[in-house]
Amino acid sequence: QVQLVESGGGLVQAGGSLRLSCAASASTVSRYAMGWFRQAPGQERKFVARISHSSGATVYADSVTGRFTISRDNARNTVYLKMNSLNSADTCIYYCAAYYKTSGSYYQATTYSSWGQGTQVTVSS
């Protein structure tokens, strides 16, 4: 079982930036596709970004394209989500997730087999 631990959430003013980190158990980041999802109260968990394990190809939800950047550091076994130009709609719990060699769609939460505990991001206006 892959262990994932998020950190870096907090309170930020609208227009500000945050960087989330996801520390994974050994060799996860280089072998698993890694994704970020977010969930607001009363809503379903939604896809934010994904980075592939092989080429490092990235894909983003339309709502964050151009503002958020997903990256990974294989040596540190960590995945990051840099968030710029934050607004109130970005206020959510953010989750890191991983999947390995599945035919599922990267934007569906059910594709991912391992999840972190989540980190709260609150954007004040």
N, C-alpha and C positions, 0 to 999 in steps of 0.2 A: 504494500500500500504506500502510495506516494504521500509524503507530508508536505503541506504548503502553509506558510505563515506570512500573512500580509502585515504591512506597517506603512506609516507615512500619512495616514489620514488625519483630518483635523478641520479646524474652522478657518476659512479664508474669505476675504472680501471679493465681491464680484470684480472680474477682470484680473484676478490674481492667478497664481500658479501653485501647483503641488506636484510632488513626485511620489508615487506609490511604489513600494517594493514588495516582491513576493519571493521569499527564501524557500527553496525546495530541497528535499532530501537528495542525497548523493546521485549525481549523473542524470537527474531528471530533465533539466533544461535542455541538455544536448540530445536527448532521446525522445522527448515528448513534445507535442505541440502544446503551446501555452496560450491561455486566453484570459481576458478580463471581462467580467460581467458586472452589472450593477442592478440594484433593486431599491425602489422607493417604497415607502409604506403602502400596503394594500395593492401593490402592483406585482406583476410577474418579473422574474429575473430576465434582464435583457443583455444581449451581446454588446460589447464595447469594442474589443480589438482582439486579434490573434496573431501570433508569430509561429511560423512553422519550425520544426526541429532541424530540418535539413538545410534548406537554402536561407532560412531566416526571412522568408517572404512574409509581409504583413498585410493585414486587411482590417478595415475599420467600419464601424457603423456610420451611416451618413451624418448622424447628429454630432459626431466628434471629429470627423475628417477635417484635417487642417489645424486642429487644436490639440489633439492628443497624439502621443507617440509611444508605441510599445517597442521595447528593446530587451535584449537579454545579454547576460554576462556568463558565459559557460564556466569560466574559471571560478566565479563566485557562486555558481548555481542559483542565480537570481534573475528574475524578470522584473522589468520596471514599466510603469505607466506614467509618462510625463504629461501633465494636464495644464494647458495654458488657456487664457481667456475664459476662465470659469464663470458660469452664470448660475442662477438659482435652480435651473432645470437639471444641473449636474449634481445637486444634493441627493445623495443615495448612499447605501452601503455598497462598497466595491469588493468583489470577490475575485480571487485568482483561481484558475482551474487548469487541469491538464488532461490530455487524452493521448492514447498511444495506438497508432495503426487501426483506426476504425473507419468504417465507410460512412459514418454519420456526417452531418453538415456542421461546419465549424461555428455557425451562428446559433445553433440549438444547444441549450443547456444540457439536454439529455445525452449529448455526444461525449461529454466530459465525465471521466470516471473519478477524478479526485478534486476536492475543493478545499480552500482555506476557510477560516472562520469569519472573514470579512473585516473591513475597516471602514469607519464612517467618514464621509466627506460632507461637510456642510458649507455652503456658499451663502454668505450674507449680502444682502443688497443695500 
